[in-house]
Amino acid sequence: MSDFNYAILDKRAHRPWPMPDRAWVMTQTWHDLLFAHWRVPVGTLRAIVPSVFPIDTFNGDAWLAVVPFHMSNVGPRFAPSLPWISAFPELNVRTYVRVDDKPGVYFFSLDASSAAAVATARALLHLPYFTAEMSVTVGRTIEYRSRRTSAPATEFRASYQPSEPPAAPVPGSLEWFLTERYCLYAIDHLKHPYRLEIHHPPWPLQRATADITVNTMTAPIDIALEGPPLLHFSGRQDVVCWRPEVIRR
């Protein structure tokens, strides 16, 4: 894990709430992310997101994202990075919710090429992970391919690249709303809602262009994505994660 940037732990002023006062447990480094966002009716999401998680909106609009990227440094705190275990592509379908004034991410699916990562996340976090055949070719453009190997079948193919220099999103902007989120929400095996907190620096976002030739990622949740997406790219983000905590009501 020699290339993980531990200096991120000292960058806290940008956070919307303080870091947890307990020890973090995992590192991840996210590379070459494409944020492809579409507006989706609030009612459509309300029907498929657990009612305990209020839908978060920006100027009345709800958003859904398809986010392809690849990861490294995935592993427990202080554990060595193992290339055949700690690095793999991932592809997320997500929306945005807010609990106790803490905005976070809710995942409809997470596809990964690592069977071990999929099994671990399903067992420990009850997250909707799926195994997929995936490839990522990094050049002037990112060539990304994914085909889920388990039901429900999905596929994603795209070429994408940044089109502007990177900049941190302006607080209060749409870009801030879509990306500056420091937790995820899910339901555990006992049907309890939980929050899993993360920490990272502000996103170095770039406007992007993309040629998305195949995208059936939202077919399992019966959402048809309409119109061109809002596109952003980010080259790298180092992240630490905490253990999940049940949300008490």
Backbone hydrogen bonds, N-H to C=O, Kabsch-Sander energy under -0.5 kcal/mol:
donor,donor_aa,acceptor,acceptor_aa,energy
4,F,1,M,-1.8
6,Y,4,F,-1.3
8,I,5,N,-1.6
9,L,6,Y,-1.8
10,D,7,A,-1.6
11,K,8,I,-1.4
12,R,10,D,-0.9
15,R,12,R,-1.9
25,V,241,C,-3.1
26,M,241,C,-1.4
27,T,75,G,-2.2
28,Q,239,V,-2.2
29,T,72,S,-2.6
30,W,237,Q,-3.1
31,H,70,H,-3.1
32,D,235,G,-1.9
33,L,234,S,-2.6
34,L,68,P,-2.0
35,F,33,L,-0.5
35,F,232,H,-3.1
36,A,34,L,-0.8
36,A,66,V,-1.7
37,H,35,F,-0.6
37,H,230,L,-2.6
38,W,64,L,-2.7
40,V,62,A,-2.2
45,L,41,P,-1.6
46,R,42,V,-2.8
47,A,43,G,-1.4
48,I,45,L,-1.7
49,V,45,L,-1.7
53,F,50,P,-2.2
56,D,96,Y,-2.7
58,F,61,D,-2.6
61,D,58,F,-1.9
62,A,40,V,-0.7
64,L,38,W,-2.6
65,A,94,R,-2.9
66,V,36,A,-2.3
67,V,92,N,-2.8
69,F,90,E,-2.1
70,H,31,H,-1.9
71,M,88,F,-2.8
72,S,29,T,-2.1
74,V,86,S,-1.9
75,G,27,T,-1.6
75,G,73,N,-0.7
77,R,25,V,-2.1
79,A,76,P,-1.9
85,I,82,L,-2.3
86,S,82,L,-4.2
87,A,83,P,-0.7
88,F,71,M,-1.1
90,E,69,F,-2.4
91,L,111,D,-2.4
92,N,67,V,-2.2
93,V,109,S,-2.4
94,R,65,A,-2.3
95,T,106,Y,-2.5
96,Y,63,W,-0.5
97,V,104,G,-1.7
98,R,54,P,-2.0
99,V,102,K,-1.5
102,K,99,V,-1.8
104,G,97,V,-3.2
105,V,183,C,-1.7
106,Y,95,T,-2.3
107,F,185,Y,-0.6
108,F,93,V,-2.7
109,S,93,V,-1.4
110,L,128,P,-2.0
111,D,91,L,-3.1
112,A,130,F,-2.4
113,S,89,P,-1.3
115,A,113,S,-0.8
118,V,114,S,-2.3
119,A,115,A,-2.5
120,T,116,A,-2.4
121,A,117,A,-2.6
122,R,118,V,-2.2
123,A,119,A,-2.2
124,L,120,T,-3.0
125,L,121,A,-1.9
126,H,121,A,-0.7
126,H,122,R,-0.8
127,L,121,A,-1.2
129,Y,127,L,-2.4
130,F,110,L,-2.3
132,A,112,A,-1.6
133,E,147,R,-2.9
134,M,132,A,-0.6
135,S,145,R,-2.3
137,T,143,E,-2.4
138,V,136,V,-0.5
139,G,137,T,-0.6
139,G,141,T,-1.5
142,I,160,Y,-3.4
143,E,137,T,-2.7
143,E,141,T,-0.6
144,Y,142,I,-0.7
144,Y,158,A,-3.0
145,R,135,S,-2.4
146,S,156,F,-2.3
147,R,133,E,-2.1
148,R,154,T,-2.1
149,T,131,T,-2.2
150,S,131,T,-0.6
156,F,146,S,-2.6
157,R,214,V,-2.6
158,A,144,Y,-2.3
159,S,211,D,-1.5
160,Y,142,I,-1.9
161,Q,209,T,-2.1
163,S,207,R,-3.4
164,E,207,R,-1.0
167,A,205,L,-2.1
173,S,170,V,-2.5
177,F,173,S,-2.2
178,L,174,L,-2.3
179,T,175,E,-1.3
180,E,176,W,-2.4
181,R,179,T,-2.2
182,Y,103,P,-0.7
184,L,196,L,-2.2
185,Y,105,V,-2.7
186,A,194,Y,-1.7
188,D,192,H,-3.0
191,K,188,D,-2.0
194,Y,186,A,-3.0
195,R,245,E,-2.6
196,L,184,L,-2.5
197,E,195,R,-0.5
198,I,182,Y,-2.1
199,H,240,V,-2.0
205,L,167,A,-1.7
205,L,203,W,-1.4
206,Q,233,F,-2.1
208,A,231,L,-1.1
209,T,161,Q,-2.4
211,D,159,S,-3.1
212,I,210,A,-0.6
213,T,157,R,-1.4
213,T,211,D,-0.9
214,V,157,R,-1.6
216,T,155,E,-2.7
219,A,216,T,-1.4
221,I,218,T,-0.8
222,D,219,A,-1.7
223,I,218,T,-1.9
225,L,223,I,-0.6
230,L,37,H,-2.7
231,L,229,P,-0.5
232,H,35,F,-1.7
233,F,206,Q,-3.2
234,S,33,L,-1.8
237,Q,30,W,-2.1
239,V,28,Q,-3.0
240,V,199,H,-1.9
241,C,26,M,-2.2
242,W,197,E,-2.4
245,E,195,R,-2.5
247,I,193,P,-2.9
248,R,246,V,-0.7
